[in-house]
Amino acid sequence: MKKLVFLLLLTPIFAASPTGFAIWKSEELKSFERKLAPKMNAIKSANENIATYGSYRIEMVHREGDAEAETHVNNSEVFFIVSGEATEIVGGTPVDNKTVSPGEIHGSALNGGMRVELRPGDVMRMPANTPHRMLVAPGKQVTFMVVKEPVN
């Protein structure tokens, strides 16, 4: 009987996770700041796809400079700020828009729009077809998780 109780107590330790289950602990998410910083491109941004579930995609992004203005036609986004700080411009009128891939439109700036300050722990959802742009002040950085969710 004692062996049976002991085995039952150990079962959760060895039980398999449900299909599709994932967890990213706080320290792991914070480590992306150091991991991605050396990989930044010309606009001081680096990203890494960390999971794909059907048409949903989850990325970690590190920025040390302003993003281009973006409009995503086919997906909305949910941002989870892990470290640093930034200002998001939401809405407004895009400047010099160009289609960079199907459903992805980038511009050089946004005129007008609402400004939202972002800090660690903040969560923001960006609806599809909403122009937006992330600004990072000189000497600052921001690292965040973004979940791209399809709208079609």
VENRARA-V401105 format. One record per run of one state. SS is the DSSP state (A for helix, B for strand, O for the rest). FROM is the first residue (numbers start at 0). LEN is the number of residues. Records with the same first field share a line. If there is no record, write none. Layout:
SS->FROM-LEN  FROM-LEN
This chain:
O->0-1  14-11  37-7  53-2  63-5  72-2  90-2  95-2  101-2  107-1  111-2  119-3  126-5  135-6  150-2
A->1-13  25-12
B->44-9  55-8  68-4  74-16  92-3  97-4  103-4  108-3  113-6  122-4  131-4  141-9
